[in-house]
Amino acid sequence: MDKCQPLMVQGTHSDAGKSIVVTALCRIFADKGFKTAPFKSQNMALNSYITLDGKEIGRAQGVQAEAARIVASTNMNPILIKPTGESRSQIVVHGKPYRNMEAGSYRTDFYEQGLMLIQKSYQALTQEYERIIIEGAGSPAEVNLNDRELVNMRVARMTNAPVVLVGDIDKGGVFASLVGTLQLLDPEDRKRVIGVIINKFRGDLSLLEPGLKWFEEYTSLPVLGVIPHVKDLNIEAEDSVVLDTYTALKDTTKDIDIAVIQYPRISNFTDIDPLFQEEDCHVRFVKTKEEIGQPDLIIMPGSKNTIEDLEFLRTLGMVDEIITLVETGKSSIIGICGGYQMLGEKIEDSFGIESATKKTNGLGLIKGLHTQLLEEKVTILSEGNARYSNRELPVKGFEIHMGDSTYEDKHSLPFIQLADGRQDGFIQADQRCIGTYFHHIFHNDLLRIEILNDLRTRLGLPPIHDRKPFEAIKEKAFSDLAMVVEKSLDMALIEKKMKEFSDSERDN
């Protein structure tokens, strides 16, 4: 194999589009016949992806691996930071919890160890792949953090990667943010930047051209491309900031109203993605009692701090509102992972795994369900059969939790019979209340169809059986994104610069 050629994608700020650009480049290079892998040295995210060997990495890197048509590994994201509260996070190293750390101690105590982990992981990837597309985090111009950062220019230097800088024009001030970022870089780091990408452009490109010309003259750097705003992208988002783009208002043109409860430490919200693709469903994320309304289905998603998120809902009066809606039959409810734990009667954190609060009451919608948070985290790919509408429906997904939930009522109906002999979750006899540890439950087409048609029947509407398979939607999204990005970028120049950097390292 020829020497591996890396390319690093950095951004002017969080949510500039780094993850999407990396995803597109992974598919573009894979389609060109290069064995390609994503790499993010350190990811801070509450959306997880479980590898085949049951390890936990950032969801974005798992999705990028899928775009590259390869199997994800922990080398692609050796360090995952999962915030549990203000300035405190769980540190996941090579897919397994290392320990909870304060932000300050992470910078002082973990830095050298992290640097070594990152270097070993990257070197392992270079032995297997021809192209490695590296994703930065936040901004490389965060001057207060750059002395001990582990994810931007230090990684670019370590890997000798050329850097592409992405700016989001949709947020405004793109030229100021690009120029400002470049000016704040160390001169040697600035030399690594081979050009910039302007992302999420809407409108007439000719109106932008004077700005592009000015930028190139002012910075002596090329604009490598302008990527248009892609409507209904259908690629999983990494950052929870994307949730702020969703309306909490009900869309009366849709048959089914679905309210997803958005608590501060919401995690794995990509569980909901398939529902966005259903033409009869309106999915909205709600953060207040007033926003809930009377939805047909309430979804309680995962949480990285179940007790504190539950107390947050209780303070806002949302707990009583949800209980009333479900008990009066106005809404059905499905809880996933932390949301499942909240549906029970009691949650205990005796070991202080997530919170200083040792015990709290749940919503009590699943009678006799008690959850104890434990020090050992379960991370596993799972499959089995879900019980729904008198059918046994095959399901696949993953579990990632530090809680053990048990029933006092031995006659309670489990939702899923797992292939390894275990049972998971709860389903009420009338199917109006479901709880499960199974992430990606809605990604299973047969079960999703049954749940939505059950809701339609309750609303007096005919069933819909010809819904699109979600995997086909996702695969088409990868191809469509790659086509748009490849058409928008000067790929020949990008590949030329990648080769130049690789050749310079060989010469040295």
WOVEN-V181822 format. One record per backbone hydrogen bond with DSSP energy under -0.5 kcal/mol. NH is the residue of the N-H (numbers start at 1). CO is the residue of the C=O. E is the energy in kcal/mol with one decimal. If there is no record, write none. Layout:
nh=NH co=CO e=E
nh=NH co=CO e=E
//
This chain:
nh=5 co=130 e=-2.8
nh=6 co=4 e=-0.6
nh=7 co=132 e=-2.1
nh=8 co=162 e=-2.9
nh=9 co=134 e=-3.3
nh=10 co=8 e=-0.6
nh=10 co=164 e=-2.8
nh=12 co=166 e=-2.0
nh=16 co=13 e=-1.0
nh=21 co=17 e=-2.3
nh=22 co=18 e=-2.7
nh=23 co=19 e=-2.4
nh=24 co=20 e=-2.5
nh=25 co=21 e=-2.6
nh=26 co=22 e=-2.5
nh=27 co=23 e=-1.8
nh=28 co=24 e=-2.7
nh=29 co=25 e=-2.8
nh=30 co=26 e=-1.9
nh=31 co=27 e=-2.5
nh=32 co=28 e=-1.2
nh=33 co=30 e=-1.4
nh=34 co=29 e=-2.3
nh=36 co=34 e=-0.8
nh=37 co=131 e=-2.1
nh=39 co=133 e=-1.8
nh=40 co=76 e=-2.7
nh=43 co=79 e=-2.5
nh=45 co=43 e=-0.7
nh=45 co=81 e=-1.6
nh=48 co=46 e=-0.6
nh=49 co=57 e=-2.4
nh=51 co=49 e=-0.6
nh=51 co=55 e=-2.7
nh=52 co=72 e=-0.5
nh=54 co=51 e=-2.2
nh=56 co=95 e=-1.3
nh=57 co=49 e=-2.6
nh=57 co=55 e=-0.5
nh=59 co=47 e=-2.6
nh=61 co=58 e=-0.6
nh=62 co=58 e=-1.4
nh=63 co=59 e=-2.5
nh=64 co=60 e=-2.6
nh=65 co=61 e=-2.0
nh=66 co=62 e=-1.8
nh=67 co=63 e=-2.2
nh=68 co=64 e=-1.8
nh=69 co=66 e=-1.2
nh=70 co=65 e=-2.5
nh=76 co=73 e=-1.6
nh=77 co=74 e=-1.3
nh=79 co=41 e=-1.2
nh=80 co=92 e=-2.7
nh=81 co=43 e=-3.6
nh=82 co=80 e=-0.6
nh=82 co=90 e=-2.8
nh=83 co=81 e=-0.6
nh=84 co=88 e=-2.5
nh=85 co=88 e=-1.7
nh=88 co=85 e=-1.5
nh=89 co=101 e=-2.4
nh=90 co=82 e=-2.9
nh=91 co=89 e=-0.5
nh=91 co=99 e=-2.4
nh=92 co=80 e=-3.2
nh=92 co=90 e=-0.6
nh=93 co=91 e=-0.6
nh=93 co=96 e=-2.6
nh=94 co=78 e=-3.0
nh=94 co=92 e=-0.5
nh=96 co=93 e=-1.7
nh=98 co=91 e=-3.8
nh=99 co=91 e=-0.8
nh=101 co=89 e=-2.8
nh=103 co=87 e=-2.0
nh=106 co=102 e=-2.2
nh=107 co=103 e=-1.8
nh=108 co=104 e=-1.8
nh=109 co=105 e=-3.2
nh=110 co=105 e=-0.7
nh=110 co=106 e=-1.3
nh=114 co=110 e=-3.1
nh=115 co=111 e=-2.5
nh=116 co=112 e=-1.9
nh=117 co=113 e=-2.3
nh=118 co=114 e=-2.6
nh=119 co=115 e=-2.1
nh=120 co=116 e=-2.3
nh=121 co=117 e=-2.3
nh=122 co=118 e=-2.6
nh=123 co=119 e=-2.4
nh=124 co=120 e=-1.9
nh=125 co=121 e=-1.8
nh=126 co=122 e=-2.0
nh=127 co=123 e=-0.9
nh=127 co=124 e=-0.6
nh=128 co=125 e=-1.7
nh=129 co=125 e=-2.3
nh=130 co=35 e=-2.3
nh=131 co=35 e=-1.9
nh=132 co=5 e=-1.2
nh=133 co=37 e=-2.5
nh=134 co=7 e=-3.1
nh=134 co=132 e=-0.7
nh=135 co=39 e=-2.7
nh=136 co=9 e=-2.7
nh=140 co=11 e=-0.6
nh=142 co=139 e=-0.9
nh=143 co=141 e=-2.0
nh=145 co=142 e=-2.4
nh=146 co=142 e=-1.1
nh=148 co=145 e=-1.7
nh=149 co=146 e=-0.7
nh=155 co=152 e=-0.8
nh=156 co=152 e=-1.9
nh=157 co=153 e=-2.6
nh=158 co=154 e=-2.2
nh=159 co=155 e=-2.2
nh=160 co=156 e=-0.8
nh=161 co=156 e=-2.1
nh=162 co=6 e=-0.6
nh=163 co=192 e=-2.8
nh=164 co=8 e=-2.9
nh=165 co=195 e=-2.0
nh=166 co=10 e=-2.7
nh=166 co=164 e=-0.5
nh=167 co=197 e=-2.6
nh=169 co=167 e=-0.8
nh=169 co=199 e=-2.1
nh=170 co=199 e=-0.6
nh=171 co=168 e=-0.8
nh=172 co=169 e=-1.2
nh=177 co=173 e=-2.3
nh=178 co=174 e=-2.4
nh=179 co=175 e=-2.7
nh=180 co=176 e=-2.7
nh=181 co=177 e=-2.0
nh=182 co=178 e=-2.3
nh=183 co=179 e=-2.5
nh=184 co=180 e=-1.4
nh=185 co=181 e=-0.6
nh=185 co=182 e=-0.9
nh=190 co=186 e=-2.6
nh=191 co=187 e=-1.2
nh=192 co=189 e=-1.6
nh=193 co=189 e=-0.5
nh=193 co=190 e=-1.3
nh=194 co=163 e=-2.5
nh=194 co=192 e=-0.6
nh=195 co=163 e=-0.7
nh=196 co=222 e=-2.0
nh=197 co=165 e=-2.7
nh=198 co=225 e=-2.3
nh=199 co=167 e=-3.3
nh=199 co=197 e=-0.6
nh=201 co=227 e=-2.4
nh=205 co=203 e=-0.6
nh=207 co=204 e=-1.2
nh=208 co=205 e=-1.4
nh=209 co=205 e=-1.1
nh=211 co=208 e=-0.9
nh=212 co=208 e=-1.8
nh=213 co=209 e=-2.5
nh=214 co=210 e=-2.3
nh=215 co=211 e=-2.5
nh=216 co=212 e=-2.3
nh=217 co=213 e=-2.1
nh=218 co=214 e=-2.7
nh=219 co=215 e=-2.6
nh=220 co=216 e=-1.7
nh=224 co=196 e=-2.5
nh=224 co=222 e=-0.9
nh=225 co=196 e=-0.8
nh=226 co=488 e=-0.7
nh=227 co=198 e=-2.8
nh=227 co=225 e=-0.5
nh=228 co=226 e=-0.5
nh=229 co=201 e=-2.9
nh=231 co=229 e=-0.7
nh=233 co=230 e=-0.5
nh=242 co=239 e=-1.6
nh=243 co=240 e=-1.8
nh=244 co=241 e=-1.3
nh=245 co=242 e=-1.9
nh=246 co=243 e=-1.5
nh=252 co=250 e=-0.8
nh=254 co=251 e=-1.6
nh=256 co=280 e=-3.1
nh=258 co=256 e=-0.6
nh=258 co=282 e=-2.8
nh=259 co=297 e=-2.6
nh=260 co=258 e=-0.5
nh=260 co=284 e=-3.1
nh=261 co=259 e=-0.6
nh=261 co=299 e=-2.4
nh=262 co=286 e=-3.0
nh=263 co=261 e=-0.9
nh=266 co=263 e=-1.6
nh=267 co=302 e=-2.0
nh=268 co=46 e=-1.2
nh=271 co=268 e=-1.8
nh=272 co=269 e=-1.6
nh=273 co=270 e=-1.2
nh=275 co=272 e=-1.8
nh=276 co=272 e=-0.7
nh=276 co=273 e=-1.3
nh=277 co=273 e=-0.6
nh=277 co=274 e=-1.0
nh=278 co=275 e=-1.0
nh=279 co=277 e=-0.6
nh=281 co=278 e=-1.8
nh=282 co=256 e=-2.7
nh=283 co=281 e=-0.5
nh=284 co=258 e=-2.4
nh=286 co=260 e=-2.6
nh=292 co=288 e=-0.8
nh=292 co=289 e=-0.7
nh=293 co=289 e=-0.6
nh=296 co=257 e=-1.6
nh=297 co=257 e=-1.7
nh=298 co=332 e=-2.6
nh=299 co=259 e=-2.6
nh=300 co=298 e=-0.5
nh=300 co=334 e=-2.7
nh=301 co=261 e=-0.5
nh=301 co=299 e=-0.7
nh=302 co=267 e=-0.8
nh=304 co=265 e=-2.3
nh=309 co=305 e=-2.5
nh=310 co=306 e=-2.3
nh=311 co=307 e=-2.4
nh=312 co=308 e=-2.0
nh=313 co=309 e=-2.0
nh=314 co=310 e=-2.2
nh=315 co=311 e=-2.4
nh=316 co=312 e=-1.5
nh=317 co=314 e=-1.3
nh=318 co=313 e=-2.2
nh=319 co=313 e=-0.9
nh=321 co=317 e=-1.3
nh=322 co=318 e=-2.6
nh=323 co=319 e=-2.5
nh=324 co=320 e=-2.3
nh=325 co=321 e=-2.2
nh=326 co=322 e=-2.2
nh=327 co=323 e=-2.9
nh=328 co=324 e=-2.0
nh=329 co=326 e=-1.2
nh=330 co=325 e=-1.3
nh=331 co=325 e=-1.9
nh=332 co=296 e=-2.2
nh=333 co=432 e=-2.9
nh=334 co=298 e=-2.4
nh=335 co=434 e=-2.6
nh=336 co=300 e=-2.9
nh=337 co=436 e=-3.2
nh=339 co=336 e=-2.4
nh=341 co=337 e=-2.2
nh=342 co=338 e=-1.9
nh=343 co=339 e=-0.9
nh=343 co=340 e=-0.7
nh=344 co=340 e=-0.5
nh=344 co=341 e=-1.2
nh=345 co=369 e=-2.4
nh=346 co=369 e=-1.4
nh=347 co=360 e=-2.6
nh=348 co=371 e=-2.8
nh=349 co=358 e=-3.4
nh=352 co=349 e=-1.7
nh=358 co=356 e=-0.5
nh=360 co=347 e=-2.2
nh=362 co=345 e=-1.3
nh=363 co=342 e=-3.2
nh=364 co=344 e=-2.9
nh=365 co=343 e=-1.1
nh=366 co=343 e=-2.3
nh=367 co=365 e=-0.7
nh=369 co=366 e=-1.5
nh=370 co=368 e=-0.6
nh=370 co=406 e=-2.7
nh=371 co=346 e=-2.4
nh=372 co=404 e=-2.2
nh=373 co=348 e=-3.0
nh=374 co=402 e=-4.5
nh=377 co=375 e=-0.5
nh=378 co=401 e=-3.5
nh=379 co=377 e=-0.6
nh=380 co=399 e=-2.2
nh=382 co=397 e=-2.4
nh=384 co=395 e=-2.2
nh=385 co=417 e=-2.3
nh=386 co=393 e=-3.4
nh=387 co=415 e=-2.9
nh=388 co=386 e=-0.7
nh=388 co=391 e=-2.2
nh=391 co=388 e=-1.4
nh=393 co=386 e=-2.9
nh=393 co=391 e=-0.7
nh=395 co=384 e=-2.6
nh=397 co=382 e=-2.5
nh=398 co=439 e=-1.2
nh=399 co=380 e=-3.0
nh=401 co=378 e=-1.7
nh=404 co=372 e=-2.3
nh=405 co=403 e=-0.5
nh=406 co=370 e=-2.7
nh=408 co=368 e=-1.6
nh=410 co=408 e=-1.0
nh=412 co=409 e=-1.7
nh=414 co=412 e=-0.6
nh=415 co=424 e=-1.3
nh=416 co=424 e=-2.7
nh=417 co=385 e=-2.7
nh=418 co=416 e=-0.7
nh=418 co=422 e=-2.6
nh=419 co=383 e=-3.1
nh=421 co=418 e=-1.8
nh=424 co=416 e=-2.8
nh=426 co=435 e=-2.5
nh=427 co=413 e=-1.8
nh=428 co=433 e=-2.6
nh=431 co=428 e=-2.0
nh=434 co=333 e=-2.1
nh=435 co=426 e=-2.5
nh=436 co=335 e=-2.1
nh=439 co=398 e=-2.8
nh=439 co=437 e=-0.8
nh=441 co=438 e=-0.7
nh=443 co=440 e=-1.1
nh=444 co=441 e=-1.0
nh=445 co=443 e=-0.8
nh=448 co=444 e=-2.6
nh=449 co=445 e=-2.5
nh=450 co=446 e=-1.9
nh=451 co=447 e=-2.6
nh=452 co=448 e=-2.5
nh=453 co=449 e=-2.5
nh=454 co=450 e=-2.1
nh=455 co=451 e=-1.9
nh=456 co=452 e=-2.3
nh=457 co=453 e=-2.4
nh=458 co=454 e=-2.0
nh=459 co=455 e=-1.3
nh=460 co=457 e=-1.5
nh=461 co=456 e=-3.3
nh=467 co=465 e=-0.7
nh=473 co=469 e=-1.6
nh=474 co=470 e=-2.5
nh=475 co=471 e=-2.5
nh=476 co=472 e=-2.1
nh=477 co=473 e=-1.9
nh=478 co=474 e=-1.9
nh=479 co=475 e=-1.9
nh=480 co=476 e=-3.0
nh=481 co=477 e=-2.7
nh=482 co=478 e=-2.4
nh=483 co=479 e=-2.2
nh=484 co=480 e=-2.2
nh=485 co=481 e=-2.7
nh=486 co=482 e=-2.8
nh=487 co=483 e=-1.9
nh=488 co=484 e=-1.4
nh=489 co=485 e=-1.8
nh=490 co=224 e=-2.3
nh=491 co=489 e=-1.5
nh=494 co=490 e=-2.0
nh=495 co=491 e=-2.7
nh=496 co=492 e=-2.0
nh=497 co=493 e=-2.4
nh=498 co=494 e=-2.2
nh=499 co=495 e=-2.1
nh=500 co=496 e=-2.2
nh=501 co=497 e=-2.4
nh=502 co=498 e=-2.1
nh=503 co=499 e=-2.9
nh=504 co=500 e=-2.3
nh=505 co=501 e=-1.7
nh=506 co=502 e=-1.8
nh=507 co=503 e=-2.6
nh=508 co=504 e=-1.5
//
